[in-house]
Every structure is written in structure tokens, then in C-alpha cells.
Amino acid sequence: MDAREEGVRACNKEAIKSCFDSEKGLLDRRIFVDQDLYDLEMKNIFARAWNFMCHESQIPEIGDYFINYIGEDQVIIVRDKSGEVQVLLNSCRHRGNALCRAEQGNAKSFVCSYHGWHFALDGELIGVPGMSPFYRKDFDKSQWGLVKAAQVDNFHGFYFATLDPDAPSLPDYLGDVGRTGLAMIASRGDVEVVDGIQKNTIDCNWKVAVDNLFDWYHVAYSHASAGEAGVLDLAAVTQANDQMVMLGEYGHAISGPAIKQEMQDEIVGMSDDERKQWNKEEAARSNGRVTRALRMKVAEEMMGPAGVRSIGHPNIFPNLWIATGGSQLCLRLPRGPQMTELWWFTVLPKDQTPEERRMTVRFNSHLFGPAGLLEQDDGENWSQSTRAARGVVGGSYPHNLTMALGHDEVKEDPSGQKWIETRINEHGQRWTYQAWADWMAADSWADLKANHTPVPTGRV
């Protein structure tokens, strides 16, 4: 083992930074299998970041709860008796037992099945069996409530939490690109998550699953069968010259096809009723294929002059993908260096007719998720890419992320919104791994704020 390898295993800052060479576009593939780096990701990325928890429609009533994860820390998202949303570690303060075993439901309180410690919906410890005979009344319950997330906030009903009290506010964390990505859903009006989160595991590193969402290069080849089956119009999806990329603070990014400015100018002149009619006719013409629905006027304000043209894929760093035109969310949850659990949320407008709802759920379920035609193609590729990184020789060769490096210019609108008009590219992947290196090398939020890579300007 050479000195650089030893440094990586010791999580040395310089070694971490050297894992991605942004000037050459080369990535050390051992970041996909190294246990020490994975352990540091749990601390420096997931425990610091704002993590997506759930949508308000999943916990509408007092006592409603949903189970999720921040890294490998399981948490309960619950609406307490005052109507506030709490994010609590699902771990009894006595011996660490999980309090809540169901994935979703309604509770009046949480009682540990091990020794009966009893917690209120806000996490307060309200009952301990044997206080008098066993603890001899020498016990302060106020000091042993459930551990709470340091901050909880929502953006248009999408709840996020962070375990780090020094993290910036959620709006500041999301920035323009994060807010634009979430607005792909929020601009659809009053929405709700369909009950039943689809979950499956793939033997791949979580970062491989994340960077694929920016990858439009693989679509024509990996998903050729979907094209032959009529699910995708590959020519429309992979047009070489209609790509847009938006790179945001702290690693957020959006990449994929875009509406050309000339067409957007025509759309701006259309009323919402005209747009809805166009969408209805386009859906009828599509014969079950993926379509590009026109957004309503509110999206122009919520997403900005450039963002509203994007119909690509956003990733809210570290691991939240907004997919399928804003009708799905996917969390790539780490389960060790070489295992990822994928959670698929279907998000639909509340005013959809039962028939529209049925068709959308069916389409989404057969596109992505455990039964998804595209997901099965992708999962095999991610698995093999991760496995190859374990090899003594294979793992020593870098990933090539050089596509379009140094060939595009960042544009800026008077509003301050930045974007790149381009062809199929790897700007989003490079930005993700640059952010990964920044987060991993930072000792604290103060360090990250001061030293993270600024959003690019000029040539990229």
C-alpha cells in the first residue's frame, strides 16, 4: 500500500481531495468501496446536510408519523400534539432499542418494547417503570428525552431535517438550484404522496446511483429495450443539443433536456387552460410514452427564467432525486459502501381524476422502482461498476468524467440565475464529486462554508 492509499484509509484531508481531479475529470473509484471513507460520509455529509424526511401529506394529523433515515440513523417524523413536526431518533435513550417498528402510522405516544420507557410525541420522556422501587426516585426524566434533529423546516410542504445546529437555514442550503428542483413538484399545485413507498436494494454505492441521474449518455444504449417497447422516444429524450445544466451551492445540480427559448416564449403567451388542453392532447398522442407536459404559469415565478425551461433531473445534495417530470422522488439511502436502498415516492396533484391517478401510478411503477423497466437496466450497471472498484488492479484505475470538460460557458440572467446551454455532458457528475470532496474534507459547517468550491462562472 503506497502513502496515498494509507492517507485515504486514514481519511487524510489531502488524500480525500485528491480522490477527484476536477481539472482532468478523473475520479478515484475506490471511494465506492472504502469503509473508512463511507464512515466519514455518515459524519461529514449526512449528519451535516439537510436530509429529505417526508411530505406534509404523509403526516396530516396529530400523531401521524413516518420512518426515514439520516445516513444510517433511523428517525421518526411525527406531528406532535401542538401540530408541530418533530424529527426524533428512533432509539430509546435507555438501551437504544427502536421505539417504532412500523414504517408509517398514527400514535398517541411511543413506548419502548424492551423496558417500557414511555415518550411523548415531542420526544419528552414521560414514564419510566420502577421509578420508585428500582431507580429509588433518583432519576431526572427531563434529561433523557429522545434525541431531536437540530433543525427541521419545510419547503412548500416538503420536510427536511439536519442533525447539525450549525447548518445554514433550509432556504440558504437549497439556494436557487435546490429550490428550482423542488419547484418542479411544488409548481404543480396542491400535491400529495401516494401511500406505499416502493423500496428495493441494489448492491451498489449510493454515489453511483446518484450520479446516474445526470447521465443522459447511457439512455440510448442502456435503455434501448425501452425504446423498442415504445416506452421512451429515444430520439426525443437524447437530442444532442437541447441539454441544460444548473450547478448550485453545496452540490445541488440539475441536468438534462430543456425547452428551447423560442418554444418557452410561445408557452409564456399561453393561459393555464390552454396549457392543460395541450397536455391532455399530448398525453393522448403519446400512447403511453414519456411526455413533456407544459408547466403552469406559477412555475415561471417559482423556477426562474432559466429553471422553468429545464425538464432534466435535479439532485438535492446529497441524495434526493426529483424524477419523472416532478411526479416522483427517489432517495438513495446508503447501506454500507456497496449497498444502496432506493425509496420511490409518487407525488400527484390532489385534483387528478381517479383515472388520471391510476394511469400515472401505473406508469411510474413500471418506469422506475423495483418493477421499473429502466431501473432494472440501471441497477445491473451500478452493481457491476461498484463491484469493479473492489479489484486490486481494477480499483486503481480512475473513472473517466471528462465529457464536455472545458467546452461550455456558464450563462447568467439579470435575476442572478446561472445555467449552461450544452449537449449531453458530465458537468453534473463532476460537480457532485467536487462537492463530495469539499464536504468530506471540511471539519465543520464553518469550514465548509468558508472553503467549498463556489458555483462556477465562465468556462467549465
C-alpha positions as CSV (number, residue, x, y, z in Angstrom):
1,M,0.0,0.0,0.0
2,D,1.5,3.3,-1.0
3,A,1.5,6.5,1.0
4,R,-1.6,7.9,-0.8
5,E,-3.6,4.7,-0.1
6,E,-2.6,4.9,3.5
7,G,-3.8,8.5,3.6
8,V,-7.2,7.6,2.1
9,R,-7.7,4.9,4.7
10,A,-6.8,7.4,7.4
11,C,-9.2,9.9,5.8
12,N,-6.4,12.4,5.4
13,K,-7.7,15.7,4.0
14,E,-5.3,16.0,1.1
15,A,-5.9,12.4,0.2
16,I,-9.6,12.9,0.2
17,K,-9.3,16.0,-2.0
18,S,-7.1,14.1,-4.4
19,C,-9.8,11.5,-5.0
20,F,-11.3,13.8,-7.6
21,D,-9.2,15.7,-10.1
22,S,-11.6,18.5,-11.3
23,E,-9.1,19.8,-13.9
24,K,-8.7,16.4,-15.5
25,G,-12.1,15.0,-14.7
26,L,-10.7,11.8,-13.2
27,L,-12.3,10.1,-10.1
28,D,-10.7,7.5,-7.8
29,R,-13.1,4.6,-7.9
30,R,-12.1,3.4,-4.5
31,I,-14.4,6.0,-3.0
32,F,-17.1,3.5,-3.8
33,V,-15.8,0.6,-1.7
34,D,-13.6,2.1,1.1
35,Q,-15.2,1.5,4.5
36,D,-13.3,4.4,6.2
37,L,-14.5,6.9,3.6
38,Y,-18.0,5.6,4.0
39,D,-17.9,6.0,7.8
40,L,-16.7,9.6,7.2
41,E,-19.5,10.2,4.8
42,M,-22.0,9.4,7.5
43,K,-20.4,12.0,9.8
44,N,-19.3,14.8,7.4
45,I,-22.1,14.6,4.8
46,F,-25.3,13.0,6.1
47,A,-25.1,14.2,9.7
48,R,-24.4,17.7,8.5
49,A,-26.7,18.0,5.5
50,W,-30.4,18.9,5.3
51,N,-32.0,15.5,4.5
52,F,-35.4,15.0,3.0
53,M,-37.8,13.5,5.5
54,C,-41.3,13.4,4.1
55,H,-44.1,15.4,2.6
56,E,-46.8,17.1,4.7
57,S,-49.5,14.9,3.1
58,Q,-47.9,11.9,4.8
59,I,-48.4,13.3,8.3
60,P,-51.5,15.5,8.1
61,E,-53.0,14.7,11.6
62,I,-51.7,14.9,15.1
63,G,-49.9,11.6,15.9
64,D,-49.2,10.7,12.3
65,Y,-45.6,9.5,11.8
66,F,-43.3,8.3,9.0
67,I,-40.0,6.5,9.4
68,N,-37.0,7.6,7.5
69,Y,-33.2,7.8,7.7
70,I,-30.4,10.4,8.1
71,G,-27.5,8.4,6.9
72,E,-27.8,5.2,8.9
73,D,-29.6,7.0,11.8
74,Q,-33.3,6.0,11.7
75,V,-35.7,8.8,12.6
76,I,-39.4,9.3,13.3
77,I,-41.0,12.2,11.6
78,V,-44.2,12.9,13.7
79,R,-46.8,15.6,14.1
80,D,-46.9,16.4,17.8
81,K,-49.9,17.5,19.9
82,S,-49.3,21.1,19.1
83,G,-49.3,20.4,15.4
84,E,-45.5,20.9,15.0
85,V,-43.4,18.4,13.1
86,Q,-40.7,16.7,15.1
87,V,-37.8,14.6,13.9
88,L,-36.7,12.2,16.6
89,L,-34.0,9.5,16.6
90,N,-35.9,6.1,16.6
91,S,-33.7,4.9,19.5
92,C,-34.8,4.6,23.2
93,R,-32.4,6.6,25.4
94,H,-32.2,3.6,27.8
95,R,-30.6,0.8,25.7
96,G,-31.0,2.1,22.2
97,N,-33.9,-0.1,21.2
98,A,-36.1,1.0,18.2
99,L,-39.3,2.5,19.6
100,C,-41.3,2.4,16.3
101,R,-41.3,-0.7,14.1
102,A,-44.0,0.2,11.6
103,E,-43.0,2.3,8.6
104,Q,-45.9,4.7,8.9
105,G,-49.0,5.1,11.1
106,N,-50.6,7.1,13.9
107,A,-49.6,7.0,17.6
108,K,-50.5,8.8,20.8
109,S,-47.0,8.2,22.2
110,F,-44.1,5.9,21.8
111,V,-43.4,3.1,24.3
112,C,-40.2,1.0,24.2
113,S,-40.9,-2.7,23.8
114,Y,-37.7,-3.6,25.8
115,H,-38.3,-2.0,29.3
116,G,-41.3,0.2,28.8
117,W,-39.8,3.7,28.7
118,H,-42.6,6.0,27.5
119,F,-42.1,9.1,25.3
120,A,-44.5,11.8,24.2
121,L,-44.9,12.8,20.6
122,D,-42.4,15.7,21.1
123,G,-39.8,13.3,22.4
124,E,-40.2,14.1,26.1
125,L,-39.7,11.1,28.5
126,I,-43.0,10.9,30.4
127,G,-42.8,7.5,32.0
128,V,-40.2,5.1,33.4
129,P,-41.4,1.8,35.0
130,G,-40.0,1.3,38.5
131,M,-39.1,4.9,39.2
132,S,-39.7,4.4,43.0
133,P,-38.6,0.8,43.7
134,F,-35.8,0.5,41.2
135,Y,-34.4,3.9,40.5
136,R,-35.2,5.0,44.1
137,K,-36.6,8.2,42.6
138,D,-33.0,9.2,41.9
139,F,-33.6,9.9,38.2
140,D,-34.3,13.1,36.2
141,K,-36.6,12.3,33.3
142,S,-36.1,15.7,31.7
143,Q,-32.6,14.8,30.7
144,W,-33.5,11.6,28.9
145,G,-35.9,12.5,26.2
146,L,-35.4,11.3,22.6
147,V,-32.7,13.0,20.6
148,K,-34.1,15.6,18.3
149,A,-32.9,16.8,14.9
150,A,-31.1,20.1,15.4
151,Q,-33.3,21.9,12.8
152,V,-36.5,21.0,11.0
153,D,-38.1,23.0,8.2
154,N,-40.1,22.6,5.1
155,F,-40.2,24.0,1.5
156,H,-43.7,24.1,0.1
157,G,-44.6,21.1,2.3
158,F,-41.5,19.0,1.7
159,Y,-39.9,18.5,5.2
160,F,-36.2,18.3,5.7
161,A,-34.0,17.9,8.8
162,T,-30.4,18.3,9.8
163,L,-28.6,16.9,12.9
164,D,-26.1,19.8,12.8
165,P,-27.1,23.0,14.7
166,D,-24.6,25.0,12.8
167,A,-26.1,24.2,9.4
168,P,-27.4,27.2,7.5
169,S,-31.2,27.6,7.2
170,L,-33.0,25.4,4.7
171,P,-33.6,28.2,2.2
172,D,-30.0,29.1,2.3
173,Y,-28.9,25.5,2.0
174,L,-31.2,24.8,-1.0
175,G,-30.2,28.0,-2.8
176,D,-31.6,28.8,-6.2
177,V,-30.9,25.4,-7.7
178,G,-32.3,23.4,-4.8
179,R,-35.4,25.5,-4.7
180,T,-35.8,25.3,-8.5
181,G,-35.5,21.5,-8.4
182,L,-38.2,21.1,-5.7
183,A,-40.4,23.7,-7.5
184,M,-40.7,21.1,-10.3
185,I,-43.2,19.4,-8.0
186,A,-44.4,22.4,-5.9
187,S,-45.4,24.4,-9.0
188,R,-47.9,21.6,-9.9
189,G,-50.2,22.9,-7.2
190,D,-51.6,21.1,-4.2
191,V,-50.0,17.6,-4.2
192,E,-49.9,14.5,-2.1
193,V,-47.7,11.4,-1.7
194,V,-49.4,8.2,-2.7
195,D,-49.4,5.7,0.2
196,G,-46.9,2.9,-0.3
197,I,-43.3,3.8,-0.7
198,Q,-41.6,1.4,-3.1
199,K,-38.3,0.1,-1.7
200,N,-35.6,-2.1,-3.1
201,T,-31.9,-2.6,-2.5
202,I,-29.1,-2.7,-5.1
203,D,-25.6,-3.8,-4.4
204,C,-24.0,-0.6,-5.5
205,N,-22.5,2.5,-3.8
206,W,-25.0,5.3,-3.2
207,K,-22.9,7.8,-5.2
208,V,-23.1,5.6,-8.3
209,A,-26.9,5.7,-8.1
210,V,-26.8,9.5,-7.6
211,D,-24.5,10.4,-10.4
212,N,-26.5,8.3,-12.9
213,L,-29.5,10.7,-12.7
214,F,-27.4,13.3,-14.5
215,D,-26.3,10.7,-17.1
216,W,-28.2,11.1,-20.4
217,Y,-25.3,9.5,-22.3
218,H,-26.4,6.0,-21.2
219,V,-30.1,6.3,-22.2
220,A,-29.9,5.4,-25.8
221,Y,-27.8,2.3,-25.1
222,S,-28.8,1.0,-21.7
223,H,-32.5,1.7,-22.3
224,A,-32.6,0.6,-25.9
225,S,-35.2,-2.0,-25.0
226,A,-37.5,0.7,-23.5
227,G,-37.2,2.5,-26.9
228,E,-38.1,-0.7,-28.8
229,A,-41.0,-1.3,-26.4
230,G,-42.4,2.2,-27.1
231,V,-42.0,3.4,-23.5
232,L,-39.3,6.0,-24.5
233,D,-38.9,8.1,-27.6
234,L,-35.1,7.8,-27.5
235,A,-34.6,10.4,-30.3
236,A,-36.7,13.0,-28.3
237,V,-35.0,12.1,-24.9
238,T,-31.4,12.3,-26.1
239,Q,-31.4,15.2,-28.5
240,A,-27.7,16.2,-28.7
241,N,-28.2,20.0,-28.5
242,D,-31.0,20.6,-26.1
243,Q,-29.4,20.0,-22.7
244,M,-29.3,22.4,-19.8
245,V,-27.2,22.2,-16.6
246,M,-27.6,24.2,-13.4
247,L,-25.0,23.9,-10.7
248,G,-25.8,25.2,-7.2
249,E,-24.2,25.8,-3.8
250,Y,-23.2,22.7,-1.7
251,G,-23.5,20.2,-4.6
252,H,-27.1,20.7,-5.8
253,A,-27.5,20.3,-9.5
254,I,-30.0,19.8,-12.4
255,S,-29.0,18.3,-15.7
256,G,-30.9,17.0,-18.7
257,P,-33.1,18.2,-21.6
258,A,-34.5,21.7,-21.8
259,I,-37.2,23.6,-23.6
260,K,-35.7,25.8,-26.2
261,Q,-36.1,29.5,-25.5
262,E,-38.1,30.1,-28.7
263,M,-40.7,27.5,-27.5
264,Q,-40.7,28.9,-24.0
265,D,-41.5,32.3,-25.4
266,E,-44.6,30.8,-27.0
267,I,-45.6,29.0,-23.8
268,V,-45.4,32.2,-21.8
269,G,-48.2,33.6,-24.0
270,M,-50.5,30.6,-23.3
271,S,-53.1,30.6,-20.5
272,D,-53.2,27.8,-17.9
273,D,-56.3,26.4,-19.6
274,E,-54.5,26.3,-23.0
275,R,-51.6,24.6,-21.4
276,K,-53.8,22.0,-19.7
277,Q,-55.5,21.3,-23.0
278,W,-52.2,20.9,-24.8
279,N,-51.0,18.5,-22.1
280,K,-54.2,16.5,-22.5
281,E,-53.8,16.2,-26.2
282,E,-50.1,15.4,-25.9
283,A,-50.9,12.6,-23.4
284,A,-53.4,11.1,-25.8
285,R,-50.9,11.3,-28.7
286,S,-48.1,9.7,-26.6
287,N,-49.7,6.3,-26.5
288,G,-48.1,5.5,-23.1
289,R,-44.7,7.1,-23.8
290,V,-42.9,9.5,-21.5
291,T,-44.2,13.0,-22.3
292,R,-43.1,16.6,-21.6
293,A,-46.0,18.4,-20.0
294,L,-46.2,22.2,-20.1
295,R,-45.9,23.8,-16.7
296,M,-48.5,26.2,-15.4
297,K,-47.7,30.0,-15.1
298,V,-46.8,29.8,-11.4
299,A,-43.8,27.8,-12.4
300,E,-42.3,30.7,-14.2
301,E,-42.1,32.7,-10.9
302,M,-41.1,29.7,-8.8
303,M,-38.4,28.3,-11.0
304,G,-37.0,31.4,-12.6
305,P,-36.5,32.4,-16.3
306,A,-33.9,29.6,-17.0
307,G,-35.1,27.0,-14.5
308,V,-38.6,26.9,-15.9
309,R,-37.1,25.6,-19.2
310,S,-35.4,22.7,-17.5
311,I,-37.0,19.3,-17.8
312,G,-33.9,17.5,-16.6
313,H,-33.2,15.7,-13.3
314,P,-32.4,17.6,-10.1
315,N,-30.4,16.2,-7.2
316,I,-30.8,17.9,-3.8
317,F,-27.4,17.1,-2.3
318,P,-26.7,14.5,-1.1
319,N,-29.3,12.0,-2.3
320,L,-32.7,13.3,-3.3
321,W,-33.7,12.9,-6.9
322,I,-36.8,14.6,-8.4
323,A,-37.8,12.4,-11.3
324,T,-40.4,11.8,-14.0
325,G,-41.4,15.4,-14.6
326,G,-41.9,16.0,-10.8
327,S,-44.2,13.1,-10.2
328,Q,-41.7,11.0,-8.3
329,L,-39.0,11.4,-5.6
330,C,-36.2,8.9,-5.0
331,L,-34.0,8.7,-2.0
332,R,-30.7,6.8,-2.5
333,L,-30.1,5.6,1.1
334,P,-26.6,4.3,2.0
335,R,-26.5,0.8,3.5
336,G,-22.7,0.3,3.6
337,P,-20.1,1.1,0.9
338,Q,-21.5,-1.4,-1.5
339,M,-25.3,-1.4,-0.9
340,T,-28.0,1.2,-1.5
341,E,-31.6,1.2,-0.6
342,L,-33.9,3.1,-3.1
343,W,-37.1,4.6,-1.9
344,W,-39.6,5.8,-4.5
345,F,-42.3,8.3,-3.6
346,T,-45.1,9.0,-6.1
347,V,-46.3,12.6,-5.8
348,L,-49.6,13.6,-7.6
349,P,-51.8,16.6,-7.8
350,K,-54.8,16.3,-5.5
351,D,-57.1,17.4,-8.3
352,Q,-56.3,14.5,-10.6
353,T,-59.3,12.3,-11.5
354,P,-59.3,8.7,-10.3
355,E,-58.5,7.6,-13.8
356,E,-55.6,10.0,-14.2
357,R,-54.3,8.9,-10.9
358,R,-54.5,5.3,-11.7
359,M,-52.7,5.8,-15.0
360,T,-49.9,7.9,-13.5
361,V,-49.3,5.4,-10.7
362,R,-49.2,2.5,-13.1
363,F,-46.8,4.3,-15.4
364,N,-44.5,5.4,-12.7
365,S,-44.4,2.0,-11.1
366,H,-43.4,0.4,-14.5
367,L,-40.8,3.1,-15.3
368,F,-38.7,3.2,-12.1
369,G,-38.7,1.3,-8.8
370,P,-38.5,-2.4,-8.2
371,A,-40.7,-3.2,-11.2
372,G,-39.4,-0.4,-13.3
373,L,-38.2,-1.2,-16.8
374,L,-35.5,1.5,-16.6
375,E,-34.4,0.7,-13.0
376,Q,-33.6,-2.9,-13.9
377,D,-31.3,-1.7,-16.6
378,D,-29.6,0.8,-14.4
379,G,-29.3,-1.5,-11.3
380,E,-27.2,-4.0,-13.2
381,N,-24.9,-1.3,-14.4
382,W,-24.5,0.2,-11.0
383,S,-23.8,-3.1,-9.4
384,Q,-21.1,-4.1,-11.8
385,S,-19.5,-0.6,-11.6
386,T,-19.3,-0.8,-7.8
387,R,-18.0,-4.4,-7.9
388,A,-15.2,-3.5,-10.3
389,A,-13.9,-0.9,-7.8
390,R,-13.1,-3.7,-5.3
391,G,-10.4,-5.1,-7.6
392,V,-6.7,-4.6,-6.6
393,V,-5.9,-3.7,-10.2
394,G,-9.3,-2.5,-11.5
395,G,-9.8,-0.3,-8.5
396,S,-6.6,1.5,-9.1
397,Y,-7.8,2.9,-12.4
398,P,-9.9,6.1,-12.4
399,H,-13.4,6.8,-13.6
400,N,-13.4,9.0,-16.7
401,L,-15.7,12.0,-16.3
402,T,-14.1,14.2,-19.0
403,M,-17.1,14.7,-21.3
404,A,-17.5,18.4,-22.3
405,L,-14.9,19.4,-19.8
406,G,-13.7,22.9,-20.7
407,H,-16.1,23.2,-23.7
408,D,-19.1,25.1,-22.3
409,E,-19.9,28.6,-20.8
410,V,-22.0,29.5,-17.8
411,K,-24.7,32.0,-18.7
412,E,-26.3,34.3,-16.1
413,D,-29.7,36.0,-16.2
414,P,-30.1,39.5,-14.7
415,S,-32.0,37.8,-11.9
416,G,-28.8,36.0,-10.9
417,Q,-29.8,32.6,-12.1
418,K,-27.0,30.6,-13.8
419,W,-27.1,27.8,-16.3
420,I,-25.2,26.1,-19.1
421,E,-26.7,25.5,-22.5
422,T,-25.0,22.4,-23.9
423,R,-25.1,18.9,-25.3
424,I,-25.0,15.6,-23.5
425,N,-22.3,16.2,-20.9
426,E,-20.8,15.2,-17.5
427,H,-20.9,18.6,-15.7
428,G,-23.4,17.4,-13.1
429,Q,-21.3,14.4,-12.2
430,R,-18.2,16.4,-11.9
431,W,-20.0,19.0,-9.7
432,T,-21.3,16.2,-7.5
433,Y,-17.9,14.7,-6.8
434,Q,-16.3,18.1,-6.3
435,A,-19.0,18.8,-3.7
436,W,-18.4,15.3,-2.2
437,A,-14.7,16.2,-1.7
438,D,-15.5,19.6,-0.2
439,W,-17.9,18.1,2.3
440,M,-15.6,15.2,3.2
441,A,-12.5,17.5,3.8
442,A,-14.4,20.0,5.9
443,D,-14.1,19.8,9.7
444,S,-17.3,21.7,10.3
445,W,-20.0,23.8,8.7
446,A,-17.9,26.9,9.3
447,D,-15.1,25.2,7.4
448,L,-17.4,24.1,4.6
449,K,-19.0,27.5,4.2
450,A,-15.5,29.1,4.0
451,N,-13.8,26.6,1.7
452,H,-16.4,24.9,-0.5
453,T,-16.0,25.3,-4.3
454,P,-18.0,28.4,-5.5
455,V,-20.6,27.9,-8.2
456,P,-18.7,28.1,-11.5
457,T,-18.7,31.1,-13.8
458,G,-17.1,31.4,-17.2
459,R,-15.9,28.3,-19.0
460,V,-16.5,24.9,-17.4
